[in-house]
């Protein structure tokens, strides 16, 4: 492929035709055993209609010994949604 062909292809605008998501896994460190535990995730949804963030705990997290909920996210069975990234 010639360099001019690559340049023309890269210069074309890209239409957003489908939803996009990005996921961040949230871990917590047990203070007694120093082990890390996957407790939930933050998902960023992006679509032509807008964008938003969701945080949710894993279903089994409440059963883990010594686990403390994240301040502001007290209910483990809820999905928290915001148009901005969550802050304290």
Secondary structure, 3 states (H helix, E strand, C coil): CCHHHHHHHHHCCCCCCCCEEEEEEEEEECCCCCCEEEEEEEEEEEECCEEEEEEEECCCHHHCCCCCCCCCCCCCCCEEEECCCCCC
